[in-house]
Amino acid sequence: MNLKTTTLATSYPPASIRRRLSTTLASATGGKFPVVCAVFSVAVISIPTMVAFGRLEASVKKLAKVVSNEVPGTLFSLKLSSMELNELTQQLSNFRQKFSEVRGRKNDRSSNKPSTVPKKNRVS
């Protein structure tokens, strides 16, 4: 009896069913396990990425606030500086023009008078 029980236990289920069952289990675990591992890996890796994106969002908001507060004043200062530089350039141009007129009149007067300063002889 013992012999029949062991033979019956080892032969059940039949070999064809055992083969089908083993291939089904292998394909079920072998085919889905890598997919599950890949999804789990992406989930684990994406957690620090999401935290970093949260910090990036906060930094961008702070930067946008600073830019919106500072840029208009800076642009106004640049515009004012540009206007001042243009005004200064115009004043310098007027000064140069007046200076050249005065110098031209002085040269006209001095060209009518003979030169009293003796020229130096050049020694070669």
C-alpha positions, 0 to 999 in steps of 0.5 A, a space after each residue: 500500500 505504501 508503494 502505491 501511495 507513493 507512486 500515485 502521489 508522484 505521478 499526479 498530476 500527469 506529466 502533460 499537465 505538469 509540463 503545461 502548469 510549469 510553462 504557465 507559471 514560468 511565463 506568468 512570473 517570468 513575463 510579468 516579474 521584469 515588468 513589475 521590477 521596472 515599474 517599481 524601479 521607476 517609481 523609486 527613482 522618480 520620488 527624489 526627482 519629484 522632490 527636486 522638481 518641487 524645490 525647483 518650482 519654489 526657486 523659480 517662484 522666488 526668482 520670478 518674484 525678485 525679477 518682477 520687483 527689481 527689473 522695472 526699477 533697474 530698467 528705469 535706472 538704465 533709461 535714466 542713465 542713457 538719457 544722462 549720457 546722451 545729455 552729457 555727450 551733447 554738452 561735450 559736443 557743444 563745448 568742443 564746437 565752442 572751443 574750436 570756434 574760439 581757437 579758430 578765431 585765435 588762429 586767425 588773429 595770430 596768422 595776421 601777426 608775424 611770428 616773433 619766436 625764432 625757429 630752432 635749427 635742427 641738428 641732424 
